[in-house]
Structure formats: structure tokens, C-alpha cells
Amino acid sequence: MKQPAMSEMANIAETVGRLATNGMKPKELIAAVRQEHPNASKKDVSRAAFYAVIIASQQKSERVVDLHNLAVQTRNSPDDARLDDH
């Protein structure tokens, strides 16, 4: 699959940062992000989640740890978890 342009990645990262909540499961994050970015793959969401961590860190946000944990969980979630990945 073609990698999204950096501006699209930034858009997905903004969405991740806005929608991610404490205790959210990777499958829930991917589904929520795909409501706004229907063509985003699991890999796109995972990369955008790490980008959201960087943005939150630069802004000295208290959400850095929660976003990082969710990014790691999303990256490590099984590919066969019925995510309907693109």
C-alpha cells in the first residue's frame, strides 16, 4: 500500500490525539479514526499514534504517556484481530 503523505499523516495524528481516551483498546481507536479517515490502514493509524505522541510531547501535554501506551498497543495488536485492515 502507498504510504500516506506527511500532511495526511499529520491529519490522522490530529484525529488520534483528539479521539484517543484513557483505557481505549487499539481496535476502538482504529474504528474511531476510520470514521474520519476511511482509507487509513492499521499501520497508518499506528504510525499516526506515534506522531501524536511526539506532538503531545512538544506541547508538554499530560496525555503523552496514555498516547504512547495506546500507540504501542495498536502497533502490537494482532493483524488478524478482525480490524478489516486495508
LUMRO-763091 format. One line per 2 residues: their letters; for each residue z, x, y of N, C-alpha, C. Coordinates in nm, 3 decimals, m for minus. Atoms other than C-alpha are relative to their C-alpha. Example, Ala and Ser with C-alpha at 12.3 -4.5 7.8 and 13.67 -1.06 7.14 Angstrom:
<sites>
AS = 0.000,0.089,m0.119,0.780,1.230,m0.450,0.000,0.090,0.120; m0.006,m0.082,m0.119,0.714,1.367,m0.106,0.073,m0.077,0.109 $
</sites>
This chain:
<sites>
MK = 0.000,0.083,m0.118,0.000,0.000,0.000,0.000,0.088,0.124; 0.006,m0.072,m0.125,m0.076,0.117,0.350,0.136,m0.005,0.070 $
QP = m0.127,m0.006,m0.071,0.229,0.232,0.543,m0.014,m0.069,0.135; 0.009,0.067,m0.130,0.309,0.019,0.849,0.005,0.101,0.113 $
AM = m0.003,m0.085,m0.117,0.252,0.172,1.190,0.143,0.009,0.052; m0.136,m0.020,m0.050,0.560,0.308,1.364,0.047,m0.118,0.083 $
SE = m0.042,0.114,m0.081,0.561,0.016,1.609,0.039,m0.119,m0.089; m0.036,0.107,0.093,0.565,m0.229,1.318,0.132,0.033,m0.068 $
MA = m0.127,m0.041,0.060,0.844,m0.028,1.155,0.114,m0.026,0.098; m0.103,0.025,m0.101,1.039,m0.048,1.481,0.029,m0.149,0.012 $
NI = m0.020,0.145,m0.005,0.985,m0.425,1.488,0.082,m0.048,m0.119; m0.075,0.039,0.120,1.111,m0.460,1.131,0.143,0.050,0.011 $
AE = m0.135,m0.056,m0.017,1.407,m0.232,1.212,0.082,m0.086,0.096; m0.069,0.087,m0.095,1.497,m0.452,1.508,0.043,m0.128,m0.070 $
TV = m0.031,0.122,0.075,1.484,m0.755,1.280,0.115,0.026,m0.097; m0.108,m0.036,0.092,1.702,m0.580,1.021,0.132,0.007,0.076 $
GR = m0.122,m0.015,m0.079,1.956,m0.488,1.288,0.056,m0.133,0.049; m0.040,0.131,m0.050,1.964,m0.844,1.417,0.050,m0.091,m0.111 $
LA = m0.030,0.093,0.108,1.981,m1.020,1.079,0.106,0.048,m0.099; m0.094,m0.055,0.099,2.198,m0.786,0.871,0.143,m0.041,0.033 $
TN = m0.140,0.038,m0.016,2.553,m0.909,0.818,0.083,0.074,m0.102; m0.093,m0.067,0.090,2.856,m0.752,0.657,0.007,m0.077,m0.132 $
GM = m0.005,0.062,0.132,2.851,m0.821,0.283,m0.132,m0.058,m0.049; 0.131,0.053,0.038,2.483,m0.919,0.275,m0.055,0.080,m0.118 $
KP = 0.062,m0.063,0.116,2.302,m0.844,m0.052,m0.142,0.043,0.039; 0.136,m0.045,m0.030,1.973,m0.650,m0.048,m0.105,m0.111,m0.012 $
KE = 0.096,0.108,0.021,1.783,m0.949,m0.184,0.002,m0.099,0.117; m0.014,0.089,m0.115,1.918,m1.163,0.101,m0.063,0.061,0.125 $
LI = 0.059,m0.068,m0.114,1.817,m0.904,0.360,m0.152,m0.003,m0.007; 0.145,m0.002,0.016,1.467,m0.872,0.222,m0.059,m0.138,0.026 $
AA = 0.048,0.137,m0.022,1.423,m1.250,0.215,0.007,m0.039,0.147; m0.016,0.034,m0.142,1.555,m1.288,0.570,m0.104,0.072,0.085 $
VR = 0.097,m0.077,m0.078,1.332,m1.011,0.705,m0.140,m0.054,m0.023; 0.133,0.052,0.031,1.029,m1.157,0.529,m0.029,m0.135,0.065 $
QE = 0.024,0.123,m0.076,1.079,m1.483,0.717,m0.077,0.032,0.129; 0.066,m0.042,m0.125,0.965,m1.293,1.028,m0.113,0.101,m0.023 $
HP = 0.101,m0.103,0.034,0.757,m1.021,0.859,m0.045,m0.024,m0.144; 0.035,0.040,0.137,0.596,m1.187,0.555,m0.073,0.106,m0.083 $
NA = 0.073,m0.102,0.074,0.387,m0.884,0.462,0.083,0.125,m0.027; m0.086,m0.118,0.019,0.682,m0.641,0.457,0.038,0.013,m0.147 $
SK = m0.040,m0.027,0.137,0.741,m0.481,0.119,0.148,0.037,m0.004; m0.138,m0.045,0.016,1.082,m0.391,m0.019,0.015,0.139,0.060 $
KD = m0.003,m0.136,m0.053,1.003,m0.030,0.069,m0.002,0.000,0.153; 0.004,0.012,m0.146,0.917,m0.130,0.428,0.136,m0.041,0.055 $
VS = m0.130,0.048,m0.045,1.246,m0.317,0.464,0.105,0.111,m0.017; m0.095,m0.108,0.024,1.440,m0.027,0.313,m0.015,0.109,0.106 $
RA = 0.023,m0.103,m0.103,1.281,0.226,0.550,0.044,m0.050,0.137; m0.039,0.058,m0.129,1.334,m0.006,0.845,0.152,m0.010,0.011 $
AF = m0.147,0.006,m0.002,1.700,m0.045,0.746,0.058,0.136,0.038; m0.047,m0.133,m0.039,1.747,0.332,0.771,m0.033,0.029,0.146 $
YA = 0.036,m0.015,m0.141,1.565,0.327,1.104,0.100,m0.076,0.086; m0.100,0.078,m0.073,1.807,0.054,1.218,0.133,0.075,0.007 $
VI = m0.122,m0.083,m0.001,2.094,0.287,1.122,m0.009,0.104,0.111; 0.020,m0.102,m0.103,1.950,0.559,1.347,0.013,m0.061,0.138 $
IA = m0.006,0.067,m0.130,1.907,0.316,1.636,0.145,m0.038,0.033; m0.140,0.039,m0.022,2.262,0.182,1.593,0.086,0.122,0.031 $
SQ = m0.076,m0.123,m0.023,2.396,0.538,1.580,m0.023,0.051,0.143; 0.031,m0.045,m0.136,2.219,0.631,1.903,0.067,m0.088,0.104 $
QK = m0.063,0.094,m0.092,2.368,0.323,2.067,0.152,m0.003,m0.017; m0.143,m0.008,0.030,2.712,0.414,1.930,0.056,m0.136,m0.042 $
SE = m0.039,0.131,0.050,2.728,0.075,1.760,0.104,0.011,m0.111; m0.099,0.006,0.107,3.019,m0.016,1.536,m0.062,m0.044,m0.132 $
RV = 0.068,0.051,0.120,2.765,m0.151,1.285,m0.064,0.109,m0.084; 0.069,m0.109,0.070,2.641,0.191,1.172,0.037,0.004,m0.148 $
VD = m0.043,m0.012,0.139,2.848,0.203,0.853,m0.051,m0.118,m0.083; 0.048,0.118,0.073,2.760,m0.154,0.750,m0.151,0.006,m0.021 $
LH = 0.146,m0.011,0.013,2.390,m0.099,0.821,m0.038,0.109,m0.100; 0.030,m0.108,0.094,2.393,0.230,0.631,0.025,m0.044,m0.144 $
NL = m0.030,0.047,0.136,2.560,0.074,0.327,m0.107,m0.097,m0.049; 0.104,0.096,0.040,2.307,m0.209,0.324,m0.134,0.069,m0.023 $
AV = 0.125,m0.075,0.018,2.017,0.035,0.366,m0.002,0.071,m0.135; m0.009,m0.070,0.128,2.136,0.239,0.067,m0.011,m0.099,m0.116 $
QT = 0.006,0.102,0.106,2.188,m0.074,m0.144,m0.142,m0.054,m0.016; 0.137,0.052,0.005,1.840,m0.201,m0.053,m0.093,0.101,m0.065 $
RN = 0.085,m0.105,0.058,1.678,0.131,m0.136,0.023,0.012,m0.149; m0.036,m0.021,0.140,1.861,0.150,m0.468,m0.007,m0.126,m0.085 $
SP = 0.006,0.123,0.079,1.817,m0.213,m0.572,m0.118,0.008,m0.096; 0.107,m0.009,0.100,1.607,m0.254,m0.887,m0.128,m0.068,0.048 $
DD = 0.130,0.056,m0.039,1.239,m0.314,m0.830,m0.032,m0.128,m0.075; 0.030,0.119,0.080,1.240,m0.580,m1.099,0.100,m0.114,0.027 $
AR = m0.102,0.100,m0.033,1.505,m0.792,m0.923,m0.061,m0.130,0.054; 0.067,0.122,m0.042,1.254,m1.071,m0.863,m0.003,m0.014,0.152 $
LD = 0.009,0.003,m0.145,1.203,m0.981,m0.499,m0.139,m0.045,0.045; 0.137,0.033,m0.032,0.839,m1.084,m0.516,m0.059,0.103,0.095 $
DH = 0.043,m0.110,m0.086,0.760,m0.744,m0.370,m0.152,0.002,0.010; 0.144,m0.008,m0.027,0.418,m0.691,m0.219,m0.056,0.128,m0.055 $
</sites>
